[in-house]
């Protein structure tokens, strides 16, 4: 880092920093952030501009850099995706969402590390401890799957992919798109699966063939297992692998199950039904499933998965939306305005 870049923040210190996530409307401060997106776009009038997004562990802010402003050239030629920056900026809540008015900006350098900068300051944190979530999932499997073959099969997959499962997000965008998001989503889905399997087993004790509660739990645990090959982690978040783009997580999930079945055999009927749960869990071809749920177990897993993903989207929209009034904007993964209350009937 050059002396001129260092002098940009002369007089500032780590004690004067306010994290981006803690800034309030109108507040100006120094903070560290990660550049997670930079798109070159044009207005309706054909004027070029960039839309950039900076993020720390608790907030992401997307805003335009107009082509005729001070930062346009630096944005085009110098700002690099996946690079950490020290900024001095004013934070504002607007009808278009959070915005930053940048006063100063430079890449993070050695002096910043000496003063306490840590890249983890700019990476989304999981809501729950991944190790604890993994252990809870193993306990759920051991308590809920009576079939010894199926139990050994699921535990073998969890053990084989443990390290990657502890960190990967559940998606690139939309839901649980943070470190540990996969475990948070899958554990939640599996708990719902266990509850619904018990409920409907009691409600329909004469179902033929009987509802397989252990298979429902196994399906909840493994429905998204293909995402360990669909996604890879980068400093700017999850990105699709080539196989993820060309094949997707559903077919790769079936591949993982078949590969493990060669090492840890299942009887043919159980393997077929487990494969079907994975293949059918998104229900519609436009969502990636070549087949809809055609067994009670697959139906339960589909709805548990769909509910968990959509409710997390709604939770995030309510937490992050800055517009005023009884409704959020529709600029969120649900694409819907969400009623937060406050309007007199």
N, C-alpha and C positions, 0 to 999 in steps of 0.2 A: 504494500500500500504506500503511495507517495506521500511526501510531506504535505503537499497541498490538500490531499484528501483528509489527512489527519487533522489539519487545521480547520476543516469544516466545522468540527464540533469542539473547538477549543473552549475550555471552561466548563464543559459538561462532564459528568462523572456517573458511575454506576448508581450512585445514590439519587441522582436526579431523573433516572429512567422511570417511566410509567409504562407497563406493558400495554400493547395495543388492545388487549382484551379488557383492560380496566379504564380506558379512556371514555369520557362522557362527552355529550354534545358540546361543541365549542372549545373543548380542551386541546391545548397544544403541548406536545412533549417530545422527548427523545425516546425511541424504542427500537428494538430489534425485530425484524420480520423476514420471512422467507418469500421470495417471488415465486408463486406457484402457477401463474398463467400470464401469457402475454399474446394477445391476438391483434393483428393488424386488420382494421375494418374500415368501412366508409359510411358516411352519413347518407341520408336520402338525397342530399344535394351533391354527392360524389366527393365530399371532402374526407381525406384520410385521417384516421385517428387510431390509437391503441386502446384496448381495454386490458387492464392489468389487475392482478389480484395479489395482495400481500397477506400473509398469515402469520399468526403466532399460535401458541398452544390453545388459546381460548377463543379466537375470533379470526375470521377471514373477511377482508374488505375488497370488493371489486369496484373499479371506477375508471373513467376515461382519462387518457392523456391526449388532449386535443393537438392536432398537427401544427397549430400556430402558437403554441405555448412554450414556456421556457424549457420544459423537460422532454419535448418531443424527440430531439436529436439524441439525447442521452438514452432515452428509452429504446430507440431504434438500434443504436450502435453499441451500447454498453451494458444495458441491463440484461442479465442472463437468468433463464429459468433454473430453478434449483439452487440459486445462490442466496446467501444470507446478507442482509443489508442493515445498516444503522440509518434510521430516518429521524428527521425532525419534521413533524407534520401536525396539522390540526385535524381533529376528527369531527365529522358532522353527520347527524342523522337527517336524511332527506326523504322525500316521497319516492326516490329512486333507490332507496336503501342506504347503507352506510357509505360515506365518502371520505377520502383523505385529500387535504390540501398540503402538498409536499413543500417544505421550505428548504431542507437539505437532505442529501442522500449520498451514501457511499457504501462500497462493499465492506463486510466485516473483515478485520485484520487481526494480526497477532496481539495488538494492544487490547483489543476487545476481549480476547480469551483471557489475557492477564487480569482484566478487570472483572471477570466473572461470567462472560458470555458462554453459553452452552447451547449447542444446536437443539437440544430438547426443549428449550424455551419456545421454539417455533414449530414444534411438531404436535399434532393433536394427541391428547392423552386419552387412554381408555377410561371409561367411567368406572370400571371395576378391575381389580388386579387379575391379569391373565392367568397367572399360576393358580390362583384360587378358583377361577372359572373352570380351568381345565380339570382340576381335582374334583370339583363339584359334578362335572360332566361324567367323569369316570365313576363316581359314586352312583349317579343316576343310572348308568348302564348296568352296574353290578346289582343294584337293587331292583331294577325293572325288567331285566331280560332273564327269563328262567331257562330258556333253551341254551344248553352249554355250548353247542357248536356256534350258535349265533353270538353268544356272549364273547367267546374267544375271538371270533372274527372281528367284531367291532373294536374290542380292546387292542387287537393287533394293528388295526388301521390307526387308531389313536396313538399308539406307541410309536409306530413307524414315522408318522408325520408330526409328532408333538412339537418340535422346534418351530416349524413354519406355522402351525396352528396358533401358537402363542402370540404371533405378531400380525398376521395378515388381516387387512380389512375385509369386510363382507362384500364390498362393491367399490367401483371407482367413484361413483356419485350416488346420490339419492339416499341410501340408507346404510347406517353402520359403516360409513366410509372412513374409518380411522384405525390406528393401530389397535389390535385386539377386538376390532369390530366383528370379525368372523365368529370368534368365540362367544361374544355377547349375544349375537343373533342366534347362533345354533343352540346355545344353552337355553335361551328363552323359548325357542321353538320346541325343543325337546321336552322342556317342562310342560308346555301346553299340550304336547302330544301325549305325555304320560297321564295328564289329568283327563283329557278327552277320551283316551283309550279306556281308562277305568270307568268313567261315566257311562260310555256307551256299551261297554261290556256288561255292566249292571242293568242297563236299560233294555238290552236285547240279549238276554242269556240264551235264547233259543236260536240265535243266528247260526246259519249253516253255510260254509264252515264257520266255526267260532271266530270272533274277532281276535286277532293275534296281537296282544298288547306289547309283547316284546318286539315284534316286528315294527310296530308303530314307532317305538322309541328308537330302534335302530335306524329307521328311515329318517326320523327327525335329526339324529346325529349326523347322518351321512348324506342328506339330500343335497348339500352344497359342496361336498368334498372335492368336486372337480375344480373348484375355485383356486385350489392350491397350485393348479397348472394354468388356470385362466389368467390369473393376476400375478404381478410382481410388484414389490415395493420399490418406490423411488423417493428421494427427498420431497418431491412435490405431491406425493400421494400414490395411490395404486394406478398402475398402467396395465393395459392388456398385453399379454404375450402374443407372439405370432399365432400359436396354437389356440390361444383364447379368442382371438379375432376370427380365425378361420374355422374353428370347430366348436368352441364354447364350453362352458363348464358342465353342461348336462351330459354330453357324450363322454367327456373326459372323466366325469364322475363314474359313469358306467364302466369305463376302462379300468379305473382304480379298483372298483369292486371285483371285476373279473380277474385282475392281476392278483389280488389278495386271495380270491377263491382258489387259485392254483396252489397257493402256499398253505392256506387255512381253509380246507374244504367245507362247503355247506351242502345240504341235500338240494337236489335240483329244484324242488318246489319253492323252498325258502329263497334260494338265489334268484329265481325268476321273479318272485314277488318283490324282493328287495330292489332288483334292477328296475322293475316297473315303478316303484315309488320314486326313484331318482329321475327316471325318464319323464314321469308325468307330473312332477311337483309344481311346474309352472302352468300347467293345464292347457294353455293355448299355443298354437303354432307360432303366432306373432310374438309370444314371450319366450319361445325357444323349445317348447315341449312338443315332440312329434305325436304324443298320445295324451289324451285326457286321463284323469284318475279313473281306473276301472276296477278297483278293489276298495273296500272300506278303509283299509290301512292307508292307501295312497290318498284317498279323499281327506282323511284327517290331517295328514302331513301337509297337503296342499294348503288347506285353510289355516292351519297353524302358522305356516311360513308366510302366507299372504298377509294375514293380520299383523304379524310381528313387524314385517317390513313397512307396511302402510302406517301403522301406529307410530313407529319411530320417525317416519317422515313428518307426520303431523306434530309430534312432540317437538322436533327440531324447528319446524316452521313457527310454532307458537313461541319458542324460546328466542329465536333469532330475528323475527320480524320487528321492524322499528316504526312501521306506519301507525298513525293514530286512528282511533275509532274502534267500533265493535268488531270489525273484521280485519284479518290480515290481508295483504296483497296476494295475488295469485302467483307471484314470482317465487315459487318454491317447488320442491319435487312433486308435490301432490297435484300441482297445476290448478288448485282450487283455492278460493278464499275461505278461510277458516274463522268461524265465529268464536270470539274470545269473551263475549258478554259485554255488559255495560250499557246497552241501549234500552231505554225504557220501553215496555210493551205498549 
